[in-house]
Amino acid sequence: MNEGPMEHLAEMPRAERSTVGLVPFEVTTIERATAQVLTEVRNRRPTPIRLANAYCVALASKDRKYRDLMNSSGINFPDGTPVVWFMRMDRSLSSQPGRVRGPSLFNEILDKGRNEGVRHFFLGTTNETLEILASKLTTRYPGLEISGTYAPPFGQLDGKFLADCQNQVSQTEANVVWVALGTPKQDFAAAKLAPILGMPTIGIGAAFDFAAGTTREAPAIVQRVGLEWAFRLLSEPKRLWRRYLFGNLIFIRAASRSHRAAR
């Protein structure tokens, strides 16, 4: 990445962390998270960034490989109101944690990054969605720099997959890669791609679909009261019922256990 308008960004102090279940989360806010990501981009750090919610905590409690990933290098932002509720029970914290909702962080970085010369690469979903996404975002954010897009074919996260992604990104001048492959695949992909590409990689979930308008987003009031998961469940019951109904129970058990242990 060339030196330029991003150089004036201030270095962000390291945030506190709070563990929910077996996952350590940054104690932050959407504003601080935005500044932190832009700092990672400015410094060309190969940092995997994860937007983790209750489902991620539940998955980490059962899956050793995913748990190890969530405790490895990188940043875990709390994308989920239930996660933030448990974080706020941590009386050792000196600051109040806030939710870092993935789609909101995505839009904040796109918006504020325009003044910093940030060049984005979108990896995931489908060619059709990526085309709609790029068109809508460049209209919404005049001056936005999208260096490239790539919708990899469905398959395992193997050497060929990583090589194809590296080849697609390296042909551009991107300095941050947004990865939308679904959880947990996107988190593993981001962790593997960050050191290969030498730039931040961010697992962003359904943000592409929301921004493109191909998936309906929950109303703001539903998001605020922590029921976005219920809205998504009602929107896609066949695909999501097992994830939310069983996942939420596992999350509550895991989060409650870690809270009791901390006390």
Secondary structure, 3 states (H helix, E strand, C coil): CCCCHHHHCCCCCCCEEEEECCEEEEECCHHHHHHHHHHHHHCCCCCEEEEECHHHHHHHHHCHHHHHHHCCCCEEEECCHHHHHHHCCCCCCCCCCCCCCHHHHHHHHHHHHHHHCCEEEEEECCHHHHHHHHHHHHHHCCCCEEEEEECCCCCCCCHHHHHHHHHHHHCCCCCEEEEECCCCHHHHHHHHHHHHHCCCEEECCCHHHHHHCCCCCCCHHHHHCCCHHHHHHHHCHHHHHHHHHHHHHHHHHHHHHHHHHHC
